[in-house]
Amino acid sequence: MTERTEMKLTGLFVMSLSVSWFKAFPEPPVTGTEDSNNPMTSVCPYIEKGCRYSHDIGSAQAEQAPDILGVCPVLVACGSCPAGVLCRWRGSHTLENVPSTATSGCVDAYTNNLSSEVRAKLMKNRYCFDRAEAIIKSEGRSKGAPNSESTVPPIEAPSNGAPSRPLGHVTDEDQIRVRRCEKKKIDFASKLYLAPLTTLGNLPFRRVCKRLGAEITCGEMALATQLLQGRQSEWALLRRHSSEDIFGIQICGAHVDTMTKAAQLIDENCDVDFVDVNCACPIDLIWKKGAGSGLLTHPSRLESIVRSIDQVLRKAVVTVKMRSAIKENKNFAHQLIPGVQRAGAALVTIHGRSREQRYTNLADWDYLKQCAEVARPGLFFGNGDVLTYDDYVSKKEASGVSGIMIARGALIKPWIFTEIRERRTWDISASERLDILREFTNYGLELWGSDTRGVETTRRFLLEWLSFLHRYIPYGILERAPQRINERPPPYFGRSDLETIMASESATDWIRISEMLLGPVPDGFQFTPKHKANAF
């Protein structure tokens, strides 16, 4: 199916077939009269105006790829399927396939969507950033970013000289800032924290980890400048599911003005518990702009960013994630902790590697112990090389940290949260692992759609995750336990054919696994992982 055809079919649904659910029908229903209240028989209101979308259900079905076997996962979960006749499981859209336990209105479970009004204001540079600009001015570090015009019209004095008085409810939010002690307190201590993971920390993956025991989740790193531009692709990283009870957004930027304005934008338009400042990203593109780990070389600017964000946030708190150093064996992050804590950071997390190390060698937990001592009595989390329950317990007790953020360990075995909560080692079977993958794909289809585009988006993120999942070695066949995160898994035969395929390093086998869950791949499909393993 060509991209043009796919766009045409998408328009078919959007313009004329937005209904709660569809019964399977080989041909469009024909009636003698048209009911304006029934989208299945009503005429598109834009036809007379020259609607450019197709309205022929029969041709749409003829051009569609064959149905994927099984029942539509979105229909089962939500009781309805927004994809309609474009759904790859459209043949299963019958009332008998709607379970009584289905949750109606799955869309309501997602928050932090960018409204069209706010996006228009951002794109036209008309969003009111008065609060942020006042704070930036007080910091004295505005970098000359374009000024935003207020959308509130000025109040003119009465021409007849009569006294004026305000009408309606009058607040003092613009005059009195929320004090730090008045904000909602979040108990971070000893909670299981799923790290913000670029590409792989998507919403379906976070939902899987949440069910398996994660307590704190954070969205993927979002660039402050692109949030201020209203980029929908960047705002998609901020979406939150109702199951995420402690949720944060991580933003990345190099300047006080952009970070403060982005924080105000999030505070006024999103439902979050904390905003995390990224000082740990080692990517060259981010580093060269002075953002990510580049902020570590500018302590005063970092403190100004944290202080400004803390002041502009009225509901959420600010946290900081950083690396131990820029160069290996030249740790200095402990010198920055007191400053960011005074600036208002409710939690400081340090990855025990330098920027140059990326993910090679072992994380320096001896240094993280030193940082934990400096941070007391404030909250401090460590991060790095936690793959098993034994790793978690030994590192937490030896270092004295308030808690541990888990990153790659959750990608390789997301059930690590279950192991920690239940204090055991789980020798999970291949079929149980496949069930977790099926859960991920169902969540992905619910979020991205069950049409062709949604299926392929879900497949791409599934394959990215499988590039990490294959590194897991089942506990029952380990020669030496526990498995270490920096050791390359040797080739082995599993206890079943499925377990052997799941251990394969070949992308061809990962594609085979995706076909078990999402049907055949399109002709000529190829996959190359975005994140190459180089940390062994």
SVG drawing of the C-alpha trace seen along z (x, -y; Angstrom):
<svg xmlns="http://www.w3.org/2000/svg" viewBox="-36 -62 77 89">
<polyline fill="none" stroke="black" stroke-width="0.4" points="0.0,0.0 1.4,-3.3 1.7,-6.3 -0.8,-8.2 -3.3,-5.4 -2.8,-5.1 -3.4,-8.8 -6.5,-8.5 -7.9,-5.7 -7.1,-7.6 -9.2,-10.4 -12.0,-8.0 -12.3,-7.1 -11.8,-10.6 -14.4,-12.2 -17.2,-9.7 -16.7,-6.6 -16.1,-7.8 -18.4,-5.4 -18.3,-3.6 -17.7,-0.2 -18.3,1.6 -19.9,4.9 -18.0,6.9 -19.5,6.0 -18.2,7.0 -20.0,4.1 -21.2,0.7 -24.7,0.9 -27.5,-0.4 -30.8,-1.8 -33.6,-3.5 -33.3,-6.6 -30.4,-8.4 -30.2,-9.0 -28.2,-12.0 -27.6,-10.6 -26.1,-7.4 -22.5,-7.9 -22.8,-4.6 -25.6,-5.9 -25.1,-9.7 -23.4,-11.6 -20.1,-13.4 -21.0,-17.1 -18.0,-18.2 -18.8,-16.5 -20.6,-19.5 -17.5,-21.6 -15.2,-19.3 -14.0,-16.9 -10.7,-15.5 -11.1,-12.2 -12.5,-8.9 -15.9,-7.8 -16.1,-4.4 -16.0,-1.8 -15.8,1.0 -12.7,-0.3 -11.1,-1.0 -11.6,2.6 -10.3,3.9 -7.1,1.9 -6.5,2.9 -4.0,5.6 -5.5,9.0 -6.8,9.1 -4.5,10.2 -5.7,13.4 -7.4,13.0 -9.6,10.4 -8.9,6.7 -7.0,5.9 -8.4,2.4 -12.0,3.6 -11.4,6.1 -9.7,3.5 -11.9,0.5 -15.2,1.8 -14.7,-0.1 -12.1,-0.6 -11.5,-4.1 -9.8,-2.7 -13.1,-1.4 -12.8,0.3 -9.1,-0.6 -8.4,1.7 -6.2,4.7 -8.5,6.9 -11.7,5.3 -13.3,8.7 -13.5,9.3 -15.5,6.1 -18.7,7.8 -20.7,7.3 -20.0,10.8 -16.2,9.9 -16.8,7.0 -16.3,8.4 -18.4,7.1 -15.2,6.1 -14.2,3.7 -13.4,0.2 -15.4,-2.3 -13.5,-5.5 -9.9,-4.4 -8.9,-7.7 -9.9,-9.4 -7.1,-7.5 -4.5,-9.6 -3.6,-13.1 -1.2,-15.9 -2.4,-16.3 -1.5,-19.6 -4.7,-21.5 -5.0,-23.2 -5.5,-26.6 -2.2,-26.4 -0.4,-25.1 -1.6,-28.0 -0.4,-30.5 3.0,-28.8 3.5,-28.7 2.5,-32.4 4.7,-33.4 1.6,-34.7 1.6,-32.5 1.7,-34.6 5.0,-33.8 4.7,-36.7 5.4,-34.6 8.4,-33.0 9.8,-36.3 9.4,-37.9 11.5,-35.1 14.0,-35.2 14.4,-39.0 14.9,-38.5 17.7,-36.0 19.2,-38.5 20.1,-35.8 17.7,-36.3 19.5,-35.3 17.5,-37.6 14.9,-35.1 12.0,-36.6 9.5,-38.2 6.0,-36.7 3.1,-39.0 0.4,-38.8 -3.0,-37.6 -4.8,-39.5 -6.1,-42.8 -5.3,-45.9 -8.0,-47.3 -8.8,-50.9 -10.0,-53.3 -13.6,-54.5 -13.9,-57.6 -16.4,-59.3 -14.1,-59.0 -16.4,-56.7 -14.6,-54.3 -14.0,-50.8 -14.1,-47.5 -13.2,-43.9 -16.0,-41.6 -15.9,-37.9 -13.3,-35.9 -10.0,-37.7 -6.8,-35.8 -3.3,-36.8 -1.5,-34.1 0.3,-36.8 1.5,-38.7 2.3,-36.0 4.3,-33.0 3.7,-29.5 6.2,-28.8 8.2,-25.6 6.6,-24.3 3.1,-24.7 3.7,-22.4 2.6,-18.8 5.1,-16.6 6.3,-13.5 7.7,-10.6 10.5,-9.5 12.5,-7.5 13.0,-3.8 10.5,-3.8 11.3,-1.9 12.1,-4.5 12.0,-3.7 14.5,-5.9 13.5,-8.2 14.7,-6.3 15.0,-7.9 13.0,-6.0 12.5,-3.0 10.8,-4.7 7.6,-5.1 4.1,-5.1 3.3,-1.4 6.6,-0.3 6.0,-2.4 2.6,-0.8 4.2,2.7 6.8,1.7 4.1,0.1 2.1,3.3 5.3,5.2 6.0,3.1 7.6,-0.3 6.4,-3.1 7.9,-6.2 7.8,-6.8 9.2,-9.6 8.6,-10.5 11.3,-10.5 13.7,-13.4 11.9,-16.4 13.8,-19.4 12.6,-22.6 13.0,-24.6 10.8,-22.2 8.1,-22.2 8.0,-26.0 7.6,-25.7 4.6,-23.4 6.1,-20.4 3.5,-17.6 6.2,-14.9 7.9,-16.4 4.6,-16.9 3.8,-13.3 6.6,-12.4 4.7,-14.2 1.6,-12.0 0.6,-10.3 -1.6,-7.2 -3.9,-7.1 -2.0,-4.2 1.1,-6.3 0.4,-7.7 3.9,-9.3 4.8,-10.7 7.4,-13.3 8.6,-15.0 12.2,-15.4 13.2,-18.5 16.6,-19.3 17.9,-22.7 21.0,-25.0 19.5,-28.3 17.5,-29.7 14.9,-31.4 13.9,-28.4 13.9,-26.0 11.8,-28.3 9.3,-29.0 9.0,-25.3 8.4,-24.6 5.7,-27.2 4.1,-25.7 4.2,-22.2 2.8,-23.6 -0.2,-25.2 -1.1,-22.5 0.1,-19.2 -0.7,-17.0 2.7,-16.1 4.2,-15.5 7.7,-16.6 9.9,-18.1 13.3,-16.6 16.2,-18.7 18.5,-16.6 22.2,-17.1 23.2,-13.5 22.6,-13.2 26.0,-12.3 24.9,-12.8 27.3,-15.0 24.5,-17.0 23.1,-17.9 26.5,-18.4 27.7,-20.9 24.7,-23.1 25.6,-23.2 22.6,-21.1 22.4,-17.7 25.8,-16.8 27.1,-20.2 25.3,-21.9 27.7,-20.2 30.4,-22.6 28.3,-25.6 27.3,-25.2 25.9,-28.8 23.7,-28.4 22.5,-25.0 21.6,-26.5 19.7,-29.4 17.8,-26.9 16.8,-24.8 15.9,-27.9 13.8,-29.4 11.9,-26.2 11.2,-25.7 9.7,-29.2 7.6,-28.9 6.1,-25.5 3.0,-25.9 2.1,-22.3 5.0,-20.1 8.6,-19.9 11.8,-20.0 14.4,-17.2 17.8,-16.9 19.5,-13.9 23.3,-14.2 26.4,-12.2 29.4,-11.8 31.8,-13.7 32.7,-14.7 36.0,-12.8 36.7,-9.4 38.3,-9.3 37.7,-13.1 34.5,-13.0 33.1,-16.4 29.3,-15.9 29.4,-15.9 30.5,-19.6 27.3,-20.5 24.8,-18.7 24.7,-21.4 24.0,-24.2 21.2,-22.5 19.6,-21.5 19.7,-25.1 18.2,-26.1 15.2,-23.8 15.8,-20.3 13.6,-17.9 15.7,-14.9 19.1,-14.5 20.0,-11.4 23.5,-10.7 24.5,-8.1 27.8,-6.6 29.6,-7.1 31.2,-10.0 30.0,-11.5 33.0,-10.0 32.3,-6.5 28.7,-6.5 27.7,-3.0 31.1,-1.2 32.9,0.1 31.1,0.4 29.3,-2.4 31.3,-3.8 29.1,-3.0 31.9,-4.0 31.7,-7.5 27.9,-7.4 28.3,-6.6 30.3,-9.7 27.6,-11.7 24.9,-10.3 26.8,-11.5 27.1,-15.0 23.4,-15.1 22.2,-14.2 19.6,-15.0 18.3,-15.6 17.1,-12.8 19.6,-11.2 19.2,-8.3 21.9,-6.3 21.8,-4.8 23.9,-2.2 24.3,1.6 21.3,2.9 20.0,6.0 19.0,8.3 17.4,8.2 20.9,8.9 22.3,5.9 19.6,3.7 19.9,4.8 23.7,4.8 24.2,1.4 21.5,-0.3 22.8,0.9 26.5,0.3 26.0,-3.2 23.3,-4.5 21.3,-6.1 17.7,-7.0 16.7,-4.9 17.8,-3.5 16.8,-4.5 16.7,-1.5 17.4,-2.0 18.9,0.7 18.1,3.3 14.4,2.6 14.9,2.9 16.6,6.2 14.2,7.7 11.3,5.4 10.2,8.0 13.1,6.8 10.6,4.6 8.6,7.7 11.8,9.4 12.7,6.4 9.2,6.0 8.8,9.8 12.5,10.2 13.1,13.2 14.7,14.2 12.1,15.0 13.0,17.8 10.5,16.6 9.5,18.9 9.5,18.0 5.7,18.1 5.5,15.6 7.9,13.3 5.8,13.6 2.8,12.6 4.6,9.5 5.4,8.6 1.8,9.2 0.8,6.8 3.2,4.2 1.8,4.6 -1.8,4.3 -0.9,1.1 0.8,-0.2 -2.2,0.5 -4.4,-1.3 -2.2,-4.3 -1.0,-4.5 -4.0,-2.8 -4.8,0.6 -4.7,-0.6 -1.7,0.1 0.3,-2.9 -0.4,-2.1 0.6,1.6 3.9,0.6 4.6,-2.0 4.0,0.5 6.2,3.1 9.1,0.6 9.1,-0.1 8.7,3.6 11.8,4.4 13.8,1.6 12.9,3.2 13.8,6.7 17.3,5.4 17.7,5.2 15.5,8.1 17.5,10.7 20.4,10.0 18.6,11.7 19.9,15.2 17.2,17.3 18.2,17.9 17.6,21.6 20.4,22.1 23.0,19.7 26.4,21.3 27.3,18.5 24.6,16.4 23.8,13.6 24.0,12.3 26.1,9.1 24.9,6.2 28.3,5.5 29.0,9.1 28.1,10.2 25.6,13.1 27.1,16.2 25.2,18.1 23.1,20.8 20.1,23.1 17.1,22.4 14.8,24.8 12.3,24.3 12.4,23.2 10.8,19.9 13.4,19.3 16.1,19.9 14.6,17.5 14.3,14.9 18.1,15.2 19.0,14.5 21.1,11.5 19.7,11.5 17.2,8.9 15.6,11.5 14.5,13.5 13.2,10.4 11.1,9.8 9.8,13.3 8.7,12.6 6.9,9.4 5.0,11.4 3.7,13.7 2.0,10.7 1.4,8.2 1.1,10.3 3.4,10.4 5.7,7.5 5.3,5.5 7.3,6.6 11.0,5.5 10.8,4.7 14.2,4.3 15.2,3.2 18.3,1.7 18.4,1.0 18.7,-2.7 20.8,-1.9 23.8,0.2 25.2,2.3 28.7,1.2 28.9,1.5 30.1,5.0"/>
</svg>
